[in-house]
Amino acid sequence: MPKMKTKRAAAKRFKVTGSGKLKRNKAYKSHILTKKTTKRKRNLRKATMTDPTNEKVMKKILPYL
């Protein structure tokens, strides 16, 4: 059986924590920033965990992570 391929787009966006959860960066931080408040932009900088409902699919996409 051939090796499974990792989806490279996902591999660039997710990291695995020590406990096995997936860490991701938040969206909506790239443009149209003038109308967003400073507090909102500051909170978008922080990384967060992937939702448990998506985690099963993401682990299938990232077999060797």
N, CA, C and O atoms as a Tripos MOL2 file, in Angstrom:
@<TRIPOS>MOLECULE
protein
  260   259    65     0     0
PROTEIN
NO_CHARGES

@<TRIPOS>ATOM
      1 N           0.8440   -1.1880    0.0000 N.3       1 MET1
      2 CA          0.0000    0.0000    0.0000 C.3       1 MET1
      3 C           0.8880    1.2510    0.0000 C.2       1 MET1
      4 O           1.8560    1.3230    0.7570 O.2       1 MET1
      5 N           0.5620    2.2290   -0.8450 N.am      2 PRO2
      6 CA          1.3990    3.4370   -0.8780 C.3       2 PRO2
      7 C           1.2120    4.3000    0.3630 C.2       2 PRO2
      8 O           0.2370    4.1710    1.1040 O.2       2 PRO2
      9 N           2.1760    5.1750    0.5570 N.am      3 LYS3
     10 CA          2.0760    6.1190    1.6810 C.3       3 LYS3
     11 C           0.9080    7.0710    1.4530 C.2       3 LYS3
     12 O           0.5530    7.3790    0.3150 O.2       3 LYS3
     13 N           0.3210    7.5290    2.5460 N.am      4 MET4
     14 CA         -0.7400    8.5370    2.4380 C.3       4 MET4
     15 C          -0.0890    9.8970    2.2390 C.2       4 MET4
     16 O           0.9860   10.1660    2.7750 O.2       4 MET4
     17 N          -0.7450   10.7470    1.4690 N.am      5 LYS5
     18 CA         -0.2150   12.0840    1.2450 C.3       5 LYS5
     19 C          -0.8360   13.0620    2.2320 C.2       5 LYS5
     20 O          -2.0340   13.0130    2.5120 O.2       5 LYS5
     21 N           0.0030   13.9510    2.7520 N.am      6 THR6
     22 CA         -0.4660   15.0210    3.6280 C.3       6 THR6
     23 C          -0.9730   16.1540    2.7560 C.2       6 THR6
     24 O          -0.3450   16.4860    1.7510 O.2       6 THR6
     25 N          -2.0990   16.7530    3.1220 N.am      7 LYS7
     26 CA         -2.5880   17.9450    2.4310 C.3       7 LYS7
     27 C          -1.7150   19.1090    2.8770 C.2       7 LYS7
     28 O          -1.8000   19.5500    4.0230 O.2       7 LYS7
     29 N          -0.8770   19.6060    1.9730 N.am      8 ARG8
     30 CA          0.1270   20.5950    2.3290 C.3       8 ARG8
     31 C          -0.4860   21.9140    2.8070 C.2       8 ARG8
     32 O           0.0800   22.5750    3.6780 O.2       8 ARG8
     33 N          -1.6130   22.2950    2.2570 N.am      9 ALA9
     34 CA         -2.2670   23.5400    2.6810 C.3       9 ALA9
     35 C          -2.6440   23.4680    4.1600 C.2       9 ALA9
     36 O          -2.5040   24.4480    4.8920 O.2       9 ALA9
     37 N          -3.1210   22.3030    4.5920 N.am     10 ALA10
     38 CA         -3.4940   22.1090    5.9950 C.3      10 ALA10
     39 C          -2.2580   22.0220    6.8780 C.2      10 ALA10
     40 O          -2.2590   22.5280    8.0010 O.2      10 ALA10
     41 N          -1.1950   21.3800    6.3750 N.am     11 ALA11
     42 CA          0.0250   21.2150    7.1630 C.3      11 ALA11
     43 C           0.6620   22.5550    7.5020 C.2      11 ALA11
     44 O           1.2900   22.7000    8.5500 O.2      11 ALA11
     45 N           0.5000   23.5400    6.6120 N.am     12 LYS12
     46 CA          1.0620   24.8730    6.8530 C.3      12 LYS12
     47 C           0.2470   25.6560    7.8780 C.2      12 LYS12
     48 O           0.7510   26.6070    8.4750 O.2      12 LYS12
     49 N          -1.0020   25.2660    8.0850 N.am     13 ARG13
     50 CA         -1.9000   26.0420    8.9380 C.3      13 ARG13
     51 C          -2.1160   25.4650   10.3310 C.2      13 ARG13
     52 O          -2.5830   26.1780   11.2190 O.2      13 ARG13
     53 N          -1.7930   24.2050   10.5430 N.am     14 PHE14
     54 CA         -2.0600   23.5560   11.8230 C.3      14 PHE14
     55 C          -0.7970   22.9770   12.4370 C.2      14 PHE14
     56 O           0.0810   22.4770   11.7340 O.2      14 PHE14
     57 N          -0.7190   23.0540   13.7720 N.am     15 LYS15
     58 CA          0.3600   22.4300   14.5290 C.3      15 LYS15
     59 C          -0.2930   21.5830   15.6160 C.2      15 LYS15
     60 O          -1.3830   21.9020   16.0900 O.2      15 LYS15
     61 N           0.3780   20.5050   16.0050 N.am     16 VAL16
     62 CA         -0.1570   19.6390   17.0550 C.3      16 VAL16
     63 C           0.4850   20.0080   18.3840 C.2      16 VAL16
     64 O           1.7010   20.1830   18.4680 O.2      16 VAL16
     65 N          -0.3380   20.1250   19.4230 N.am     17 THR17
     66 CA          0.1700   20.4280   20.7580 C.3      17 THR17
     67 C           0.6400   19.1280   21.4150 C.2      17 THR17
     68 O           0.4600   18.0440   20.8590 O.2      17 THR17
     69 N           1.2320   19.2420   22.5790 N.am     18 GLY18
     70 CA          1.7140   18.0780   23.3020 C.3      18 GLY18
     71 C           0.6130   17.1040   23.6640 C.2      18 GLY18
     72 O           0.8440   15.8970   23.7210 O.2      18 GLY18
     73 N          -0.5840   17.6190   23.9090 N.am     19 SER19
     74 CA         -1.7080   16.7490   24.2760 C.3      19 SER19
     75 C          -2.4310   16.1910   23.0580 C.2      19 SER19
     76 O          -3.3930   15.4360   23.2010 O.2      19 SER19
     77 N          -1.9710   16.5590   21.8490 N.am     20 GLY20
     78 CA         -2.5680   15.9980   20.6370 C.3      20 GLY20
     79 C          -3.6570   16.8430   20.0090 C.2      20 GLY20
     80 O          -4.2530   16.4420   19.0090 O.2      20 GLY20
     81 N          -3.9250   18.0100   20.5840 N.am     21 LYS21
     82 CA         -4.9220   18.8970   19.9940 C.3      21 LYS21
     83 C          -4.2970   19.6810   18.8440 C.2      21 LYS21
     84 O          -3.0740   19.7990   18.7570 O.2      21 LYS21
     85 N          -5.1440   20.2190   17.9600 N.am     22 LEU22
     86 CA         -4.6510   20.9970   16.8280 C.3      22 LEU22
     87 C          -4.7370   22.4830   17.1300 C.2      22 LEU22
     88 O          -5.7810   22.9870   17.5460 O.2      22 LEU22
     89 N          -3.6310   23.1760   16.9170 N.am     23 LYS23
     90 CA         -3.5600   24.6090   17.1430 C.3      23 LYS23
     91 C          -3.6560   25.3170   15.7940 C.2      23 LYS23
     92 O          -3.0560   24.8710   14.8160 O.2      23 LYS23
     93 N          -4.4060   26.4150   15.7370 N.am     24 ARG24
     94 CA         -4.5630   27.1620   14.4900 C.3      24 ARG24
     95 C          -4.5480   28.6560   14.7700 C.2      24 ARG24
     96 O          -4.7550   29.0870   15.9040 O.2      24 ARG24
     97 N          -4.3020   29.4380   13.7290 N.am     25 ASN25
     98 CA         -4.3980   30.8830   13.8390 C.3      25 ASN25
     99 C          -5.7930   31.3160   13.4290 C.2      25 ASN25
    100 O          -6.4820   30.6040   12.7000 O.2      25 ASN25
    101 N          -6.2060   32.4780   13.8960 N.am     26 LYS26
    102 CA         -7.5380   32.9810   13.5910 C.3      26 LYS26
    103 C          -7.5660   33.6660   12.2310 C.2      26 LYS26
    104 O          -6.5510   34.1730   11.7530 O.2      26 LYS26
    105 N          -8.7350   33.6700   11.6230 N.am     27 ALA27
    106 CA         -8.9330   34.2870   10.3080 C.3      27 ALA27
    107 C          -9.3230   35.7600   10.4740 C.2      27 ALA27
    108 O          -9.4460   36.2560   11.5940 O.2      27 ALA27
    109 N          -9.5150   36.4460    9.3540 N.am     28 TYR28
    110 CA         -9.9880   37.8510    9.3020 C.3      28 TYR28
    111 C          -8.9630   38.8440    9.8230 C.2      28 TYR28
    112 O          -9.3380   39.8460   10.4320 O.2      28 TYR28
    113 N          -7.6860   38.5910    9.6010 N.am     29 LYS29
    114 CA         -6.6460   39.4980   10.0870 C.3      29 LYS29
    115 C          -5.8200   40.0840    8.9440 C.2      29 LYS29
    116 O          -4.8450   40.7890    9.2050 O.2      29 LYS29
    117 N          -6.1770   39.8170    7.6880 N.am     30 SER30
    118 CA         -5.2960   40.1950    6.5900 C.3      30 SER30
    119 C          -5.6160   41.5430    5.9410 C.2      30 SER30
    120 O          -4.6920   42.2510    5.5400 O.2      30 SER30
    121 N          -6.8620   41.9120    5.8260 N.am     31 HIS31
    122 CA         -7.1940   43.1920    5.1840 C.3      31 HIS31
    123 C          -8.5220   43.7140    5.7120 C.2      31 HIS31
    124 O          -9.2010   43.0490    6.4950 O.2      31 HIS31
    125 N          -8.8830   44.9210    5.2680 N.am     32 ILE32
    126 CA        -10.0530   45.6650    5.7750 C.3      32 ILE32
    127 C          -9.9590   45.7690    7.3000 C.2      32 ILE32
    128 O         -10.8810   45.3920    8.0230 O.2      32 ILE32
    129 N          -8.8300   46.2870    7.7640 N.am     33 LEU33
    130 CA         -8.5800   46.3520    9.2020 C.3      33 LEU33
    131 C          -9.0260   47.6840    9.8120 C.2      33 LEU33
    132 O          -9.0860   47.8100   11.0360 O.2      33 LEU33
    133 N          -9.3340   48.6640    8.9860 N.am     34 THR34
    134 CA         -9.6650   49.9920    9.5210 C.3      34 THR34
    135 C         -10.9730   49.9810   10.3040 C.2      34 THR34
    136 O         -11.1080   50.6970   11.2960 O.2      34 THR34
    137 N         -11.9250   49.1830    9.8700 N.am     35 LYS35
    138 CA        -13.2160   49.1580   10.5660 C.3      35 LYS35
    139 C         -13.2250   48.2420   11.7830 C.2      35 LYS35
    140 O         -14.1790   48.2630   12.5610 O.2      35 LYS35
    141 N         -12.1850   47.4430   11.9600 N.am     36 LYS36
    142 CA        -12.1050   46.5500   13.1150 C.3      36 LYS36
    143 C         -11.4520   47.2820   14.2840 C.2      36 LYS36
    144 O         -10.5070   48.0500   14.1030 O.2      36 LYS36
    145 N         -11.9650   47.0350   15.4670 N.am     37 THR37
    146 CA        -11.4310   47.7130   16.6460 C.3      37 THR37
    147 C         -10.0540   47.1570   17.0020 C.2      37 THR37
    148 O          -9.6980   46.0430   16.6180 O.2      37 THR37
    149 N          -9.3010   47.9480   17.7330 N.am     38 THR38
    150 CA         -7.9610   47.5350   18.1650 C.3      38 THR38
    151 C          -8.0470   46.2690   19.0030 C.2      38 THR38
    152 O          -7.2200   45.3670   18.8640 O.2      38 THR38
    153 N          -9.0420   46.2030   19.8680 N.am     39 LYS39
    154 CA         -9.2210   45.0280   20.7260 C.3      39 LYS39
    155 C          -9.4820   43.7800   19.8890 C.2      39 LYS39
    156 O          -8.9340   42.7100   20.1520 O.2      39 LYS39
    157 N         -10.3210   43.9370   18.8870 N.am     40 ARG40
    158 CA        -10.6530   42.7980   18.0200 C.3      40 ARG40
    159 C          -9.4250   42.3110   17.2500 C.2      40 ARG40
    160 O          -9.1910   41.1070   17.1430 O.2      40 ARG40
    161 N          -8.6490   43.2450   16.7200 N.am     41 LYS41
    162 CA         -7.4330   42.8980   15.9760 C.3      41 LYS41
    163 C          -6.3970   42.2310   16.8850 C.2      41 LYS41
    164 O          -5.7150   41.2910   16.4750 O.2      41 LYS41
    165 N          -6.2870   42.7230   18.1160 N.am     42 ARG42
    166 CA         -5.3550   42.1590   19.0940 C.3      42 ARG42
    167 C          -5.7400   40.7150   19.4210 C.2      42 ARG42
    168 O          -4.8720   39.8470   19.5210 O.2      42 ARG42
    169 N          -7.0330   40.4590   19.5870 N.am     43 ASN43
    170 CA         -7.4980   39.1070   19.8960 C.3      43 ASN43
    171 C          -7.3410   38.1520   18.7160 C.2      43 ASN43
    172 O          -7.2100   36.9440   18.9090 O.2      43 ASN43
    173 N          -7.3540   38.6870   17.4980 N.am     44 LEU44
    174 CA         -7.1590   37.8470   16.3150 C.3      44 LEU44
    175 C          -5.7200   37.3590   16.1740 C.2      44 LEU44
    176 O          -5.4600   36.3910   15.4580 O.2      44 LEU44
    177 N          -4.7830   38.0220   16.8520 N.am     45 ARG45
    178 CA         -3.3750   37.6050   16.8000 C.3      45 ARG45
    179 C          -3.1430   36.2740   17.5020 C.2      45 ARG45
    180 O          -2.2710   35.4980   17.1090 O.2      45 ARG45
    181 N          -3.9240   36.0170   18.5380 N.am     46 LYS46
    182 CA         -3.6970   34.8400   19.3750 C.3      46 LYS46
    183 C          -4.1040   33.5570   18.6500 C.2      46 LYS46
    184 O          -5.1000   33.5220   17.9280 O.2      46 LYS46
    185 N          -3.3220   32.5240   18.8550 N.am     47 ALA47
    186 CA         -3.6730   31.2060   18.3070 C.3      47 ALA47
    187 C          -4.7590   30.5830   19.1790 C.2      47 ALA47
    188 O          -4.9330   30.9570   20.3390 O.2      47 ALA47
    189 N          -5.4730   29.6450   18.6110 N.am     48 THR48
    190 CA         -6.5450   28.9690   19.3400 C.3      48 THR48
    191 C          -6.5760   27.4980   18.9410 C.2      48 THR48
    192 O          -5.8770   27.0870   18.0150 O.2      48 THR48
    193 N          -7.3780   26.7150   19.6300 N.am     49 MET49
    194 CA         -7.4910   25.2960   19.3250 C.3      49 MET49
    195 C          -8.5860   25.0800   18.2720 C.2      49 MET49
    196 O          -9.5690   25.8190   18.2110 O.2      49 MET49
    197 N          -8.3860   24.0500   17.4500 N.am     50 THR50
    198 CA         -9.4000   23.6770   16.4620 C.3      50 THR50
    199 C         -10.5950   23.0780   17.1910 C.2      50 THR50
    200 O         -10.4380   22.3740   18.1880 O.2      50 THR50
    201 N         -11.7850   23.3630   16.6860 N.am     51 ASP51
    202 CA        -13.0070   22.8640   17.3010 C.3      51 ASP51
    203 C         -13.0530   21.3350   17.2410 C.2      51 ASP51
    204 O         -12.6740   20.7510   16.2260 O.2      51 ASP51
    205 N         -13.5060   20.6850   18.3000 N.am     52 PRO52
    206 CA        -13.5510   19.2080   18.3040 C.3      52 PRO52
    207 C         -14.3740   18.6030   17.1680 C.2      52 PRO52
    208 O         -14.1110   17.4750   16.7500 O.2      52 PRO52
    209 N         -15.3740   19.3430   16.6590 N.am     53 THR53
    210 CA        -16.1940   18.8250   15.5600 C.3      53 THR53
    211 C         -15.3930   18.7170   14.2640 C.2      53 THR53
    212 O         -15.7000   17.8720   13.4240 O.2      53 THR53
    213 N         -14.3640   19.5640   14.0860 N.am     54 ASN54
    214 CA        -13.5340   19.5250   12.8810 C.3      54 ASN54
    215 C         -12.2700   18.7040   13.0650 C.2      54 ASN54
    216 O         -11.6140   18.3570   12.0830 O.2      54 ASN54
    217 N         -11.9210   18.3900   14.2890 N.am     55 GLU55
    218 CA        -10.6240   17.7750   14.5800 C.3      55 GLU55
    219 C         -10.4670   16.4020   13.9250 C.2      55 GLU55
    220 O          -9.3810   16.0620   13.4570 O.2      55 GLU55
    221 N         -11.5250   15.6210   13.8880 N.am     56 LYS56
    222 CA        -11.4680   14.2810   13.3030 C.3      56 LYS56
    223 C         -11.1230   14.3570   11.8090 C.2      56 LYS56
    224 O         -10.3060   13.5790   11.3160 O.2      56 LYS56
    225 N         -11.7440   15.2860   11.1040 N.am     57 VAL57
    226 CA        -11.4880   15.4690    9.6720 C.3      57 VAL57
    227 C         -10.0680   15.9640    9.4480 C.2      57 VAL57
    228 O          -9.3850   15.5010    8.5340 O.2      57 VAL57
    229 N          -9.6190   16.9020   10.2740 N.am     58 MET58
    230 CA         -8.2920   17.4810   10.1090 C.3      58 MET58
    231 C          -7.2010   16.4350   10.3510 C.2      58 MET58
    232 O          -6.1720   16.4490    9.6750 O.2      58 MET58
    233 N          -7.4130   15.5430   11.2920 N.am     59 LYS59
    234 CA         -6.4160   14.4980   11.5640 C.3      59 LYS59
    235 C          -6.3340   13.4910   10.4130 C.2      59 LYS59
    236 O          -5.2880   12.8820   10.1870 O.2      59 LYS59
    237 N          -7.4480   13.3190    9.6840 N.am     60 LYS60
    238 CA         -7.4440   12.4490    8.5080 C.3      60 LYS60
    239 C          -6.6550   13.0950    7.3650 C.2      60 LYS60
    240 O          -5.9550   12.4110    6.6180 O.2      60 LYS60
    241 N          -6.7770   14.4110    7.2410 N.am     61 ILE61
    242 CA         -6.0620   15.1750    6.2100 C.3      61 ILE61
    243 C          -4.5590   15.2250    6.5240 C.2      61 ILE61
    244 O          -3.7280   15.2820    5.6180 O.2      61 ILE61
    245 N          -4.2280   15.2040    7.8110 N.am     62 LEU62
    246 CA         -2.8450   15.3070    8.2710 C.3      62 LEU62
    247 C          -2.3980   14.0030    8.9350 C.2      62 LEU62
    248 O          -2.2530   13.9650   10.1570 O.2      62 LEU62
    249 N          -2.1770   12.9400    8.1680 N.am     63 PRO63
    250 CA         -1.9100   11.6360    8.7820 C.3      63 PRO63
    251 C          -0.6210   11.5530    9.5700 C.2      63 PRO63
    252 O          -0.5380   10.7550   10.5040 O.2      63 PRO63
    253 N           0.3970   12.3480    9.2320 N.am     64 TYR64
    254 CA          1.7040   12.2140    9.8970 C.3      64 TYR64
    255 C           2.0140   13.3600   10.8330 C.2      64 TYR64
    256 O           3.1580   13.4990   11.2670 O.2      64 TYR64
    257 N           1.0430   14.1810   11.1580 N.am     65 LEU65
    258 CA          1.2850   15.3340   12.0130 C.3      65 LEU65
    259 C           1.3430   14.9260   13.4770 C.2      65 LEU65
    260 O           1.5410   15.7740   14.3470 O.2      65 LEU65
@<TRIPOS>BOND
     1     1     2 1
     2     2     3 1
     3     3     4 2
     4     3     5 am
     5     5     6 1
     6     6     7 1
     7     7     8 2
     8     7     9 am
     9     9    10 1
    10    10    11 1
    11    11    12 2
    12    11    13 am
    13    13    14 1
    14    14    15 1
    15    15    16 2
    16    15    17 am
    17    17    18 1
    18    18    19 1
    19    19    20 2
    20    19    21 am
    21    21    22 1
    22    22    23 1
    23    23    24 2
    24    23    25 am
    25    25    26 1
    26    26    27 1
    27    27    28 2
    28    27    29 am
    29    29    30 1
    30    30    31 1
    31    31    32 2
    32    31    33 am
    33    33    34 1
    34    34    35 1
    35    35    36 2
    36    35    37 am
    37    37    38 1
    38    38    39 1
    39    39    40 2
    40    39    41 am
    41    41    42 1
    42    42    43 1
    43    43    44 2
    44    43    45 am
    45    45    46 1
    46    46    47 1
    47    47    48 2
    48    47    49 am
    49    49    50 1
    50    50    51 1
    51    51    52 2
    52    51    53 am
    53    53    54 1
    54    54    55 1
    55    55    56 2
    56    55    57 am
    57    57    58 1
    58    58    59 1
    59    59    60 2
    60    59    61 am
    61    61    62 1
    62    62    63 1
    63    63    64 2
    64    63    65 am
    65    65    66 1
    66    66    67 1
    67    67    68 2
    68    67    69 am
    69    69    70 1
    70    70    71 1
    71    71    72 2
    72    71    73 am
    73    73    74 1
    74    74    75 1
    75    75    76 2
    76    75    77 am
    77    77    78 1
    78    78    79 1
    79    79    80 2
    80    79    81 am
    81    81    82 1
    82    82    83 1
    83    83    84 2
    84    83    85 am
    85    85    86 1
    86    86    87 1
    87    87    88 2
    88    87    89 am
    89    89    90 1
    90    90    91 1
    91    91    92 2
    92    91    93 am
    93    93    94 1
    94    94    95 1
    95    95    96 2
    96    95    97 am
    97    97    98 1
    98    98    99 1
    99    99   100 2
   100    99   101 am
   101   101   102 1
   102   102   103 1
   103   103   104 2
   104   103   105 am
   105   105   106 1
   106   106   107 1
   107   107   108 2
   108   107   109 am
   109   109   110 1
   110   110   111 1
   111   111   112 2
   112   111   113 am
   113   113   114 1
   114   114   115 1
   115   115   116 2
   116   115   117 am
   117   117   118 1
   118   118   119 1
   119   119   120 2
   120   119   121 am
   121   121   122 1
   122   122   123 1
   123   123   124 2
   124   123   125 am
   125   125   126 1
   126   126   127 1
   127   127   128 2
   128   127   129 am
   129   129   130 1
   130   130   131 1
   131   131   132 2
   132   131   133 am
   133   133   134 1
   134   134   135 1
   135   135   136 2
   136   135   137 am
   137   137   138 1
   138   138   139 1
   139   139   140 2
   140   139   141 am
   141   141   142 1
   142   142   143 1
   143   143   144 2
   144   143   145 am
   145   145   146 1
   146   146   147 1
   147   147   148 2
   148   147   149 am
   149   149   150 1
   150   150   151 1
   151   151   152 2
   152   151   153 am
   153   153   154 1
   154   154   155 1
   155   155   156 2
   156   155   157 am
   157   157   158 1
   158   158   159 1
   159   159   160 2
   160   159   161 am
   161   161   162 1
   162   162   163 1
   163   163   164 2
   164   163   165 am
   165   165   166 1
   166   166   167 1
   167   167   168 2
   168   167   169 am
   169   169   170 1
   170   170   171 1
   171   171   172 2
   172   171   173 am
   173   173   174 1
   174   174   175 1
   175   175   176 2
   176   175   177 am
   177   177   178 1
   178   178   179 1
   179   179   180 2
   180   179   181 am
   181   181   182 1
   182   182   183 1
   183   183   184 2
   184   183   185 am
   185   185   186 1
   186   186   187 1
   187   187   188 2
   188   187   189 am
   189   189   190 1
   190   190   191 1
   191   191   192 2
   192   191   193 am
   193   193   194 1
   194   194   195 1
   195   195   196 2
   196   195   197 am
   197   197   198 1
   198   198   199 1
   199   199   200 2
   200   199   201 am
   201   201   202 1
   202   202   203 1
   203   203   204 2
   204   203   205 am
   205   205   206 1
   206   206   207 1
   207   207   208 2
   208   207   209 am
   209   209   210 1
   210   210   211 1
   211   211   212 2
   212   211   213 am
   213   213   214 1
   214   214   215 1
   215   215   216 2
   216   215   217 am
   217   217   218 1
   218   218   219 1
   219   219   220 2
   220   219   221 am
   221   221   222 1
   222   222   223 1
   223   223   224 2
   224   223   225 am
   225   225   226 1
   226   226   227 1
   227   227   228 2
   228   227   229 am
   229   229   230 1
   230   230   231 1
   231   231   232 2
   232   231   233 am
   233   233   234 1
   234   234   235 1
   235   235   236 2
   236   235   237 am
   237   237   238 1
   238   238   239 1
   239   239   240 2
   240   239   241 am
   241   241   242 1
   242   242   243 1
   243   243   244 2
   244   243   245 am
   245   245   246 1
   246   246   247 1
   247   247   248 2
   248   247   249 am
   249   249   250 1
   250   250   251 1
   251   251   252 2
   252   251   253 am
   253   253   254 1
   254   254   255 1
   255   255   256 2
   256   255   257 am
   257   257   258 1
   258   258   259 1
   259   259   260 2
@<TRIPOS>SUBSTRUCTURE
     1 MET1         2 RESIDUE 1 A MET
     2 PRO2         6 RESIDUE 1 A PRO
     3 LYS3        10 RESIDUE 1 A LYS
     4 MET4        14 RESIDUE 1 A MET
     5 LYS5        18 RESIDUE 1 A LYS
     6 THR6        22 RESIDUE 1 A THR
     7 LYS7        26 RESIDUE 1 A LYS
     8 ARG8        30 RESIDUE 1 A ARG
     9 ALA9        34 RESIDUE 1 A ALA
    10 ALA10       38 RESIDUE 1 A ALA
    11 ALA11       42 RESIDUE 1 A ALA
    12 LYS12       46 RESIDUE 1 A LYS
    13 ARG13       50 RESIDUE 1 A ARG
    14 PHE14       54 RESIDUE 1 A PHE
    15 LYS15       58 RESIDUE 1 A LYS
    16 VAL16       62 RESIDUE 1 A VAL
    17 THR17       66 RESIDUE 1 A THR
    18 GLY18       70 RESIDUE 1 A GLY
    19 SER19       74 RESIDUE 1 A SER
    20 GLY20       78 RESIDUE 1 A GLY
    21 LYS21       82 RESIDUE 1 A LYS
    22 LEU22       86 RESIDUE 1 A LEU
    23 LYS23       90 RESIDUE 1 A LYS
    24 ARG24       94 RESIDUE 1 A ARG
    25 ASN25       98 RESIDUE 1 A ASN
    26 LYS26      102 RESIDUE 1 A LYS
    27 ALA27      106 RESIDUE 1 A ALA
    28 TYR28      110 RESIDUE 1 A TYR
    29 LYS29      114 RESIDUE 1 A LYS
    30 SER30      118 RESIDUE 1 A SER
    31 HIS31      122 RESIDUE 1 A HIS
    32 ILE32      126 RESIDUE 1 A ILE
    33 LEU33      130 RESIDUE 1 A LEU
    34 THR34      134 RESIDUE 1 A THR
    35 LYS35      138 RESIDUE 1 A LYS
    36 LYS36      142 RESIDUE 1 A LYS
    37 THR37      146 RESIDUE 1 A THR
    38 THR38      150 RESIDUE 1 A THR
    39 LYS39      154 RESIDUE 1 A LYS
    40 ARG40      158 RESIDUE 1 A ARG
    41 LYS41      162 RESIDUE 1 A LYS
    42 ARG42      166 RESIDUE 1 A ARG
    43 ASN43      170 RESIDUE 1 A ASN
    44 LEU44      174 RESIDUE 1 A LEU
    45 ARG45      178 RESIDUE 1 A ARG
    46 LYS46      182 RESIDUE 1 A LYS
    47 ALA47      186 RESIDUE 1 A ALA
    48 THR48      190 RESIDUE 1 A THR
    49 MET49      194 RESIDUE 1 A MET
    50 THR50      198 RESIDUE 1 A THR
    51 ASP51      202 RESIDUE 1 A ASP
    52 PRO52      206 RESIDUE 1 A PRO
    53 THR53      210 RESIDUE 1 A THR
    54 ASN54      214 RESIDUE 1 A ASN
    55 GLU55      218 RESIDUE 1 A GLU
    56 LYS56      222 RESIDUE 1 A LYS
    57 VAL57      226 RESIDUE 1 A VAL
    58 MET58      230 RESIDUE 1 A MET
    59 LYS59      234 RESIDUE 1 A LYS
    60 LYS60      238 RESIDUE 1 A LYS
    61 ILE61      242 RESIDUE 1 A ILE
    62 LEU62      246 RESIDUE 1 A LEU
    63 PRO63      250 RESIDUE 1 A PRO
    64 TYR64      254 RESIDUE 1 A TYR
    65 LEU65      258 RESIDUE 1 A LEU
